[in-house]
Amino acid sequence: MATEAAFPTLKPAFTALLSIAPGLPVGTLSAGQNLTWVNILSGTLVSEPEYPVQVNATLVSGADWIHGDPSGKIQRLDVRSIFKTDDGALLNFSYLGAIHMDSEIASIFQGTAKPGLVTSWRGATHKFIQTGTEKYKRVEDDVFVAVGRFHVKEDAVIVEYKISYVEHE
């Protein structure tokens, strides 16, 4: 007899902090979306203590191809990056997601945000991590979701992600 399906449980996995450059507007695409390219200048990816694979990594390279809906209410993320762990392993870290725009986040995209601004958690993403290093192979098998927010500093904009993995039977 089949049992009723249970909702999955989210468990803490990583915190990511990414310093981003101002976006470079590519323009309006034929489908009507605006494309903006954002260079990720630096970043860290660190495991939460209870996650089974301990990662302490820094960004090697990364960028975001942001597709803005014609309405301006949603920015769709397409991030591709490489991180290097403290023991030399490389992690391909990519994600898709969406930012639900509000006036504070719009000020960041427009370059008018004031230092000290910390936005609400308005970004949601699905993360993918790949590696050729056996020690970290479990990260390829887990399913990750995250919420994100922005921190505006005097000389930088930092994107903070709290990343969870889906625990299931």
Summary of the structure (lengths in Angstrom):
residues: 169
radius of gyration: 17.0
end to end distance: 17.0
largest distance: 60.4
contacts: 483
relative contact order: 0.21
helix: 9%
strand: 57%
